[in-house]
Amino acid sequence: MEPGIHVEKERQSTTSSGETAGQILDPELQYDDSDGYILDVNHTRPDMSTKTARDGQTVLIPQPSHASDDPLNWNQTKKHIILAIVCTCTFLPDYGSVTGAITLIPQAAEYGITPDEVNHSQSGNQFMVGAGGVVAVMFSAYFGRLPVLFWFMVIATATAAGQAGSHGFNGFFVPRVLNGFFAGAAQGSGLMFIKDMFFLHEHARKINIWQASVILSPYLGPLLASFMLTQLSWRWPFWIYTIETGVCLLAVILWGDETYYDRRLPEEKQPPRQSHLLRLIGVEQWRSRHLRNGFREAMMRALKTISRPVVLLANFYYMLTFAWVVGINATLALFLTSSYGFGPKQIGFFFFAPIVATILAEAIGHYLHDILARLYIRRHRGRLEPEARLSVIYVALPFLLTGLVVLGFALERRWHYMITAVGWGMYVFGTMVVSVGISAHQLDAYPRESGEVGAWINFSRTAGGFIVAYLQVRWVAKTGAEACFGTQAAVCAAVVPIVVVLQVFGKRMRMWEKRGPKTL
């Protein structure tokens, strides 16, 4: 199912039952209550004029308009440049957040407080990454995608410089927490950009790339910071982060574009695109605001989305699976120092383990998610349900559980550090696979709320990590690493039934959300 040239076809075809498909509730998205997404052109309705991908078989969902301003019709180069910008901006907040895990000890010495107290700034920063993503999506629904990303990145650059040049813990704490809020815009709205520019059959691979930037970032930050601290002040890692944020801001200015396009409007009623500068700062979007959500509606969309049972259950599962990643990232440097006597350079090298695991997960996931989707489509006569995306979680589960258990035993019993690295890498591999599966499921289930479901996934990840980062050091000190990480593995196993519930009852719950409780 490769992306390519749109081919418009008119053909007589039948559904899997031999009759024409049921009523499609959303003509743009082509989701059928009885058949799901029909991706094989041989099973489309006989009265449909269907555009397909280059292979002539894969139905393009959504069906693109004929307008050149439609992001689905942009050339692949432009699409992937914007995706790359979103991914690099997504990379920043966790990179900057977990960089602080390496600078805890020299900062504590300068401020005259304990490393655990300095860690509070990191926990606050991590929580605000999730909150900032939700607010950015709310604003994007009213003000437009591009201007919200631009203005948030402007403030993120300023606050990054503020934390690097600060004096005293209070002077550091405030810009650090604010930076998390404004740097989190792309991380919260990534699914929104993917949905705007790419077709449904392309989603999993693009989400895989985007999620790789999320998962990879908290390991590259500490790795580079560890090497810097061998020769430089703790401020230098934050100055480098400031430079990186500025470069991403420059990329948004030069190559970013507004990706929102409402295909329900006829082409003659579409707002004209006149000036890149006016779109960047939000003037064009402001002039056409009457064509989008009202302000109150835009603010309420996120709350309405998280109130849906399927969204709530998926986010609860994801929070209790991913939270331990953030806790480990924020505190592992302290454990490596106490268990193995590692200095900054050794800690830096140790972070290669999760980096390799993430790269492997991205490379394997590039094919794995599509293979599972194709198998489902083949078995179900050309159709795909969002719940099919969740099957990949069972592939990831052994890596999640084994990785956490091995990590706990290795730290407490002081096994060779390579075993610790393997355990950590296995868990990170599993979380990468789960992250793509959950994101693809939510995007396919709620394409109209692509920004909102993405923001809540990001919030669940960071909120769970915020809590664990506060508790992790004291938890290990009180119970030992075996009990701590063993409990975390048990929680990951205990929430698997949520996935089963979503697979078995998820579609019925989504239909109930649409039609009301009497139809369940």
C-alpha positions in Angstrom: 0.0 0.0 0.0 2.5 2.6 -1.2 1.5 6.3 -1.6 1.6 7.6 -5.1 -0.4 9.0 -7.9 -4.2 9.3 -7.4 -6.1 7.2 -9.9 -9.8 7.9 -10.3 -11.8 4.8 -11.0 -15.4 4.0 -11.7 -16.2 0.4 -11.4 -19.0 -2.0 -10.6 -18.2 -3.7 -7.3 -19.9 -5.4 -4.4 -19.3 -5.7 -0.8 -18.2 -8.9 0.9 -21.8 -9.9 1.3 -22.6 -9.5 -2.4 -24.8 -6.5 -1.7 -24.1 -2.8 -1.8 -22.5 -1.4 1.3 -24.6 0.3 4.0 -25.0 4.0 4.4 -21.7 5.7 4.8 -22.1 8.1 7.6 -19.2 10.4 6.6 -18.7 10.6 2.8 -15.3 12.2 3.2 -13.9 9.6 5.6 -15.7 6.6 4.0 -16.3 4.8 7.3 -19.2 2.4 7.0 -20.9 1.3 10.3 -21.2 -2.3 9.0 -18.0 -2.7 7.0 -15.5 -0.3 8.5 -13.0 1.4 6.2 -13.2 -0.2 2.8 -9.6 -0.1 1.5 -9.9 -2.6 -1.4 -11.4 -1.0 -4.4 -13.0 -4.4 -5.4 -15.3 -4.1 -2.4 -16.5 -0.5 -2.8 -20.0 0.4 -3.7 -20.9 0.1 -7.4 -22.1 3.8 -7.5 -18.8 5.2 -6.2 -16.2 7.0 -8.2 -13.2 6.0 -6.3 -9.7 7.4 -6.3 -7.0 4.9 -5.5 -3.3 4.8 -4.8 -0.7 3.9 -7.5 -1.3 0.2 -7.1 -4.9 0.7 -8.4 -6.3 -1.4 -5.5 -5.9 0.7 -2.3 -8.8 3.2 -1.8 -7.6 6.7 -0.8 -9.2 7.7 2.5 -10.1 10.5 2.7 -10.9 11.0 -0.9 -8.9 14.1 -2.0 -10.5 17.1 -3.6 -9.4 18.5 -7.0 -7.9 21.6 -5.4 -4.2 22.2 -5.3 -4.5 23.8 -1.9 -5.7 20.5 -0.4 -2.8 19.1 1.6 -3.6 15.6 0.4 -2.7 16.8 -3.1 0.6 18.4 -2.1 3.7 16.7 -3.6 5.5 14.2 -1.5 8.5 16.5 -0.9 6.4 19.2 0.7 4.5 16.7 2.8 7.6 15.1 4.1 9.4 18.4 4.8 6.5 19.5 7.0 6.4 16.1 8.6 10.1 16.4 9.3 9.6 19.9 10.9 6.8 18.5 13.1 9.0 15.6 14.1 12.0 17.8 15.0 9.8 20.2 17.0 8.3 17.0 18.7 11.8 15.9 19.5 12.6 19.0 21.6 10.5 18.9 24.8 11.5 15.5 26.1 15.1 16.1 24.9 15.2 19.2 27.0 13.3 17.7 29.9 15.5 14.7 30.5 18.7 16.6 29.8 18.0 17.8 33.4 18.4 14.3 34.7 22.1 14.5 34.0 22.6 18.0 35.4 20.9 17.3 38.8 24.1 16.7 40.8 26.1 19.8 39.6 22.9 22.0 39.9 22.3 20.7 43.4 25.8 21.6 44.4 25.4 25.1 43.0 22.0 25.7 44.6 22.8 24.1 47.9 19.8 21.7 47.8 19.4 17.9 47.2 19.3 16.4 43.7 15.8 15.1 44.5 14.6 18.7 45.1 16.2 19.8 41.8 14.3 17.0 40.1 11.0 18.7 41.0 11.8 21.2 38.2 12.1 18.3 35.8 8.8 16.7 36.9 7.0 20.1 36.5 8.5 20.5 33.0 7.4 17.0 32.0 3.8 17.5 33.2 3.6 20.8 31.3 4.7 19.2 28.1 1.4 17.2 28.2 -0.7 20.2 29.3 0.8 22.4 26.6 0.0 19.9 23.9 -3.7 19.9 24.9 -3.9 23.7 24.9 -2.0 23.9 21.6 -4.6 21.6 20.0 -7.5 23.7 21.5 -6.0 26.8 20.0 -5.3 25.1 16.6 -9.0 24.3 16.2 -9.7 28.0 16.3 -6.6 29.9 15.2 -5.2 27.3 12.8 -2.3 24.8 12.9 0.6 26.9 11.6 0.3 30.1 13.7 -0.1 28.1 17.0 3.0 26.1 16.3 4.9 29.3 15.3 4.0 31.3 18.4 4.5 28.4 20.8 7.9 27.8 19.3 8.8 31.5 19.7 8.0 31.4 23.4 9.7 28.0 23.7 12.9 29.5 22.3 12.8 32.4 24.8 12.1 30.2 27.8 14.9 27.8 26.8 17.4 30.6 26.8 15.9 31.7 30.2 16.6 28.4 31.9 20.1 28.3 30.5 21.0 31.7 31.7 19.2 31.6 35.0 20.6 32.3 38.5 19.3 30.4 41.5 16.9 27.5 41.7 13.8 29.7 41.5 15.2 31.5 38.5 15.7 28.2 36.8 12.4 26.6 37.9 10.0 29.1 36.3 11.4 29.2 32.7 12.0 25.4 32.8 8.3 24.7 33.6 7.1 27.3 31.1 9.4 25.8 28.5 7.7 22.4 28.8 4.3 24.0 28.2 5.2 25.9 25.0 7.7 23.3 23.6 5.0 20.6 23.8 2.9 22.0 20.9 4.1 19.7 18.2 4.2 16.7 20.5 0.5 17.2 21.3 -0.6 18.0 17.7 1.5 15.5 15.6 -1.4 13.3 14.8 -3.3 16.3 13.5 -0.7 17.1 10.9 -0.4 13.5 9.8 -4.2 13.3 9.4 -4.2 16.5 7.4 -1.5 15.5 4.9 -1.6 11.7 4.5 -4.1 9.0 3.6 -5.3 6.3 6.0 -3.2 3.6 4.5 -0.1 5.8 5.1 -0.9 6.7 8.7 0.9 3.8 10.5 4.3 4.5 8.9 4.1 8.2 9.4 3.0 7.8 13.0 6.0 5.4 13.4 8.3 8.1 12.3 6.7 10.7 14.5 6.6 8.4 17.5 10.3 7.6 17.0 11.1 11.3 17.5 9.1 11.2 20.8 10.7 8.0 22.1 14.3 8.8 20.9 14.5 12.4 22.3 14.7 11.6 26.0 17.8 9.4 25.4 19.8 11.7 23.0 19.4 14.6 25.5 21.1 12.8 28.4 23.6 11.1 26.2 24.9 14.5 24.8 24.6 16.2 28.2 26.7 13.5 29.9 29.6 14.0 27.4 29.3 17.8 27.8 29.5 17.7 31.6 32.9 16.0 31.4 34.4 19.3 30.2 31.8 22.0 30.5 29.3 23.7 32.9 25.8 22.2 33.4 24.5 25.3 31.6 26.0 24.2 28.2 23.5 21.3 27.6 20.7 23.9 28.0 22.3 26.4 25.7 22.7 23.6 23.1 19.0 22.9 23.6 18.2 26.6 23.1 20.1 26.6 19.8 18.2 23.5 18.6 14.9 25.1 19.5 15.9 28.2 17.6 16.8 26.1 14.5 13.4 24.4 14.7 11.7 27.8 14.9 13.6 28.9 11.8 12.4 25.8 10.0 8.8 26.5 10.9 9.2 30.1 9.6 10.8 29.0 6.3 9.0 25.8 5.3 5.9 25.4 7.6 2.5 25.8 6.1 -1.2 25.6 7.2 -2.4 22.0 6.8 -6.0 22.5 7.8 -8.4 22.0 4.8 -12.1 21.4 5.2 -13.2 19.2 2.3 -16.8 19.6 3.2 -16.7 23.1 1.7 -16.9 23.5 -2.1 -13.8 24.7 -3.7 -15.2 28.2 -4.5 -15.9 28.7 -0.8 -12.4 27.7 0.4 -10.5 30.6 2.0 -7.8 31.8 -0.5 -4.1 31.3 0.4 -2.3 34.6 -0.3 0.7 35.2 1.9 3.0 32.8 3.7 3.8 35.4 6.3 0.1 36.1 7.0 -0.5 32.4 7.4 2.5 32.1 9.6 1.4 34.7 12.1 -2.3 33.8 11.9 -3.8 36.7 10.0 -5.3 34.6 7.1 -6.7 32.1 9.6 -8.3 34.9 11.6 -10.0 36.2 8.6 -11.6 32.8 7.8 -12.4 31.9 11.4 -16.1 31.9 10.7 -15.5 28.8 8.5 -14.1 26.8 11.5 -15.0 26.0 15.0 -16.3 28.8 17.3 -13.9 29.7 20.2 -16.1 27.9 22.8 -16.5 24.9 20.5 -12.8 24.7 19.9 -12.0 24.8 23.6 -14.6 22.1 24.4 -13.6 19.7 21.7 -10.8 18.2 23.8 -13.0 17.7 26.8 -15.7 16.1 24.7 -13.1 13.8 23.2 -11.7 12.5 26.5 -15.2 11.9 27.7 -15.6 9.2 25.1 -15.3 5.7 26.7 -13.0 4.3 24.0 -10.6 7.3 24.2 -10.6 7.2 28.0 -9.9 3.4 28.2 -7.1 3.7 25.6 -5.5 6.5 27.4 -5.7 4.8 30.8 -4.0 1.7 29.3 -1.3 3.8 27.7 -0.6 5.9 30.8 -0.1 2.8 32.9 2.2 1.2 30.3 4.3 4.3 29.4 4.5 6.1 32.7 7.5 3.9 33.8 9.5 5.1 30.8 9.5 8.7 32.0 10.3 7.6 35.6 13.2 5.6 34.5 14.5 8.3 32.2 14.3 10.9 35.0 16.1 8.8 37.6 18.3 6.1 36.0 21.4 8.3 36.1 21.1 8.3 39.9 20.8 4.5 40.0 23.7 4.0 37.7 25.9 6.2 39.8 25.0 4.4 43.1 25.0 0.8 41.6 27.9 0.9 39.2 29.8 4.1 40.2 29.3 5.5 36.7 30.5 9.0 35.9 29.0 11.4 33.3 30.9 9.7 30.4 29.8 6.2 31.3 26.2 7.3 31.8 26.4 8.9 28.3 27.5 5.7 26.7 24.8 3.8 28.6 22.1 5.8 26.8 23.0 4.1 23.6 21.0 1.1 24.7 17.5 2.7 24.4 18.6 4.6 21.3 19.4 1.4 19.5 16.2 -0.2 20.8 14.2 2.8 19.4 15.9 2.6 16.0 15.2 -1.1 15.9 11.5 -0.6 16.8 11.1 2.1 14.2 12.8 -0.1 11.5 10.7 -3.2 12.4 7.5 -1.1 12.9 7.9 0.4 9.4 6.8 -3.0 8.1 5.1 -4.7 11.1 2.1 -2.4 11.5 1.3 -2.5 7.7 1.7 -6.3 7.6 -0.8 -6.8 10.4 -3.2 -4.3 8.7 -2.9 -6.1 5.4 -3.5 -9.5 7.0 -6.6 -8.1 8.7 -7.8 -6.6 5.4 -7.2 -9.9 3.5 -9.1 -11.9 6.1 -12.0 -9.4 6.2 -12.5 -8.9 2.5 -11.0 -5.5 1.9 -12.1 -3.7 5.1 -10.2 -2.4 8.1 -11.5 -1.6 11.6 -9.6 0.7 13.9 -9.5 -2.0 16.5 -7.2 -4.1 14.2 -4.4 -1.6 15.0 -4.3 -2.9 18.6 -3.2 -6.4 17.7 0.5 -5.2 17.7 0.3 -4.7 21.5 0.5 -8.5 21.9 3.8 -8.5 20.0 5.1 -5.8 22.3 3.9 -7.3 25.6 6.8 -9.8 26.2 9.3 -7.1 25.7 7.6 -4.8 28.1 7.3 -7.3 30.9 10.7 -9.0 30.5 12.5 -5.7 30.1 11.1 -4.2 33.4 11.8 -7.4 35.4 15.4 -7.8 34.1 16.0 -4.1 34.8 14.9 -4.4 38.4 16.9 -7.6 39.1 20.0 -6.2 37.4 20.0 -2.9 39.4 19.3 -4.5 42.8 21.7 -7.5 42.4 24.2 -5.4 40.5 24.4 -7.7 37.6 26.7 -6.7 34.7 25.7 -3.4 33.3 25.2 -4.9 29.9 22.3 -7.0 31.3 20.8 -3.7 32.7 21.2 -2.2 29.3 19.5 -5.1 27.6 16.5 -5.0 30.0 16.1 -1.3 29.5 16.3 -1.7 25.7 13.7 -4.4 25.7 11.2 -2.2 27.6 11.9 0.8 25.3 11.4 -1.4 22.2 8.0 -2.5 23.6 6.8 1.0 24.4 7.7 2.2 20.9 5.6 -0.5 19.3 2.7 0.1 21.7 2.8 3.9 21.1 2.4 3.5 17.4 -0.4 0.9 17.8 -2.4 3.1 20.3 -1.9 6.3 18.2 -3.0 4.6 14.9 -6.0 3.1 16.6 -7.2 6.4 18.0 -6.6 8.3 14.8 -8.5 5.7 12.7 -11.3 5.6 15.3 -11.6 9.4 15.6 -10.2 11.1 12.5 -12.3 14.2 13.0 -10.7 14.6 16.4 -7.2 13.8 15.3 -5.6 16.7 17.2 -7.6 16.0 20.4 -6.8 12.2 20.5 -3.2 12.9 19.9 -3.0 15.5 22.6 -4.6 13.2 25.2 -2.2 10.4 24.3 0.6 12.8 24.9 -0.9 14.0 28.1 -1.5 10.5 29.4 2.2 9.7 28.7 3.5 12.8 30.5 1.0 12.8 33.4 1.8 9.3 34.3 5.5 10.0 34.0 5.2 13.2 36.1 3.8 11.1 39.0 6.3 8.3 38.7 9.3 10.7 38.4 8.3 12.2 41.8 8.1 8.7 43.4 10.7 6.6 41.7 13.8 7.4 43.8 12.0 7.0 47.1 10.2 3.9 45.9 13.4 2.1 45.0 15.0 3.2 48.2 12.1 1.8 50.3 11.3 -1.5 48.5 14.4 -2.2 46.3 14.7 -2.2 42.6 13.3 -5.7 42.2 10.0 -5.0 43.9 9.7 -1.6 42.3 10.2 -2.6 38.7 8.5 -6.0 39.3 5.4 -4.0 40.4 5.6 -1.9 37.3 5.7 -5.0 35.1 2.7 -6.4 37.0 0.8 -3.2 36.2 1.6 -3.5 32.5 0.3 -7.1 32.5 -2.8 -6.2 34.6 -4.1 -3.5 32.1 -3.9 -5.8 29.1 -7.6 -6.8 29.5 -8.4 -3.2 28.6 -7.0 -3.9 25.1 -9.1 -7.0 24.9 -12.2 -5.0 25.8 -11.4 -2.4 23.2 -10.9 -5.0 20.5 -14.1 -6.9 21.4 -16.5 -4.0 22.3 -14.7 -1.0 20.9 -16.7 -0.7 17.7 -20.0 -1.0 19.6 -18.9 1.6 22.1 -18.0 4.0 19.2 -21.4 3.4 17.6 -23.1 4.0 21.0 -21.2 7.3 21.3 -22.6 8.4 17.9 -26.2 7.3 18.4 -26.9 7.4 22.1 -27.2 4.8 24.9 -30.4 3.2 23.7 -28.7 1.6 20.7 -26.0 -0.2 22.7 
